[in-house]
Amino acid sequence: MIFDPITICNMELQNRFVRSATHEFMAEEDGTPTSRLEDLYGGLAKGEVGLIITGYSYVLPGGQSDAYQQGIYDDRFIEPYRKITDRVHRYGSRIVIQIVHGGRQADISDEHPVPIAPSAVKNGRSAIVPREMTEEEITEMIEAFTQAAVRAKKAGFDGVQLHCAHGFLLSNFISPYTNRRTDRWGGSVENRARIVTEIVRRIKEETGGNFPILVKMNATDGFQPGTAKAELGLDISQAVEISKLLEKAGVCAIEVSGGISEAGGVTIRTAINSPSREAYFKDYSKKIKDAVNIPVILVGGIRSVSVMEELLENGYADLISMSRTFISEPDLVLKLKSGEAKKARCVSCNLCFDPKGLRCNFEFDRS
Ligand SMILES: Cc1cc2nc3c(=O)[nH]c(=O)nc-3n(C[C@H](O)[C@H](O)[C@H](O)COP(=O)(O)O)c2cc1C
């Protein structure tokens, strides 16, 4: 099944493998994509990854969250991205750009000294208190995401993925922990999801309606159960309701993840050393898949062919998404297809976060 094709809206994929969005630390300081990125995505396409999702790409200059992160906030990025999409398409893979604003987790700088967020809820990790966005700023943000999607289409991307996970701006809106607003952008599930459904509506208006829009979203903020923060945070029943609203808005597929940075160690877990520790968000994706009719993509610690097959066969997901495995083995799909390997070699050590550029820094014993 994992090698069977699938269509997401009008996007035909050669198999069920997705390279989950992964920040590469390979853009110029201003966010311009580089030839290193072109080579990296080209390698994944050559390795027959059905769908490649780029690293998170910021839609406004103040929305950056890490060094050497790629941007999509200006038309000058269209040409360099065009080189990347051309290279990927030569191999028959599809490529979608993940678009983001850092929100409460944005970097601070002289130009942007205070991060913006739906509400002024102190970030327990950085100790920074963001500033509550005005109604006008929310409207501007919707336009920034929309224009980013318009640029993505011009650059030849097969679609966009809205980053609504991991504690960045859209995730801040969806979560009742970070969104305490009492206007039409906060409160009910529908109000908290409104910024996302409005972005979807506007992208459809501006791109002609058939440009695929995907969403990566949290099924939980990831706080320790039983704590006050967990009581306030996003839970799976709300995530299911949000998924239904996204489907109704015309989203083509939902990638299920979890965790915000403040909850610590939830999103990118270490020590995935047995099949039982793999696919750590699968119970959430099952609930979402049971509630919607659009494809569900599962990410988080998936490593073995046996687990992948089981996830697809037993209705936990329609597509298998991985990040760290493809850093270590861009040709993993080919190895699994030929039978040369039955699982990824990734040991989930997280040494791949390398500001000099994404790479597997684990010393494998190759003797
Ligand atoms: C180096 C690195 C960078 C990441 N950057 C992003 C990102 O830009 N956007 C995103 O949604 N998730 C990002 N993630 C999270 C992954 O997409 C994925 O959800 C997580 O690593 C769990 O999947 P895995 O076990 O297959 O690595 C990143 C993960 C790693 C290791």
The ligand as a MOL file (V3000), in Angstrom:
LIG
                    3D

  0  0  0     0  0            999 V3000
M  V30 BEGIN CTAB
M  V30 COUNTS 31 33 0 0 0
M  V30 BEGIN ATOM
M  V30 1 C 15.6750 19.5930 11.9450 0
M  V30 2 C 14.1730 19.6310 11.9970 0
M  V30 3 C 13.4970 20.7190 11.4830 0
M  V30 4 C 12.0930 20.7530 11.4950 0
M  V30 5 N 11.4410 21.7960 10.8970 0
M  V30 6 C 10.0810 21.7650 10.7810 0
M  V30 7 C 9.3920 22.7300 10.0100 0
M  V30 8 O 9.9810 23.6070 9.3750 0
M  V30 9 N 8.0350 22.6550 9.9710 0
M  V30 10 C 7.3400 21.6590 10.6130 0
M  V30 11 O 6.0980 21.6260 10.5230 0
M  V30 12 N 7.9600 20.7220 11.3270 0
M  V30 13 C 9.3140 20.7300 11.4040 0
M  V30 14 N 9.9620 19.7230 12.0660 0
M  V30 15 C 9.1650 18.6170 12.6380 0
M  V30 16 C 9.0450 17.4740 11.6380 0
M  V30 17 O 8.3620 17.8430 10.4600 0
M  V30 18 C 8.2830 16.2770 12.2450 0
M  V30 19 O 6.9830 16.7020 12.5920 0
M  V30 20 C 8.9970 15.6940 13.4790 0
M  V30 21 O 10.3960 15.7060 13.2950 0
M  V30 22 C 8.5770 14.2540 13.7760 0
M  V30 23 O 8.7800 13.4210 12.6490 0
M  V30 24 P 10.0440 12.4190 12.5030 0
M  V30 25 O 10.0330 11.5220 13.6900 0
M  V30 26 O 9.7960 11.6990 11.2160 0
M  V30 27 O 11.2870 13.2540 12.4820 0
M  V30 28 C 11.3640 19.6770 12.0630 0
M  V30 29 C 12.0720 18.5830 12.5870 0
M  V30 30 C 13.4470 18.5370 12.5370 0
M  V30 31 C 14.1580 17.3250 13.0670 0
M  V30 END ATOM
M  V30 BEGIN BOND
M  V30 1 1 1 2
M  V30 2 1 2 3
M  V30 3 2 2 30
M  V30 4 2 3 4
M  V30 5 1 4 5
M  V30 6 1 4 28
M  V30 7 2 5 6
M  V30 8 1 6 7
M  V30 9 1 6 13
M  V30 10 2 7 8
M  V30 11 1 7 9
M  V30 12 1 9 10
M  V30 13 2 10 11
M  V30 14 1 10 12
M  V30 15 2 12 13
M  V30 16 1 13 14
M  V30 17 1 14 15
M  V30 18 1 14 28
M  V30 19 1 15 16
M  V30 20 1 16 17
M  V30 21 1 16 18
M  V30 22 1 18 19
M  V30 23 1 18 20
M  V30 24 1 20 21
M  V30 25 1 20 22
M  V30 26 1 22 23
M  V30 27 1 23 24
M  V30 28 2 24 25
M  V30 29 1 24 26
M  V30 30 1 24 27
M  V30 31 2 28 29
M  V30 32 1 29 30
M  V30 33 1 30 31
M  V30 END BOND
M  V30 END CTAB
M  END
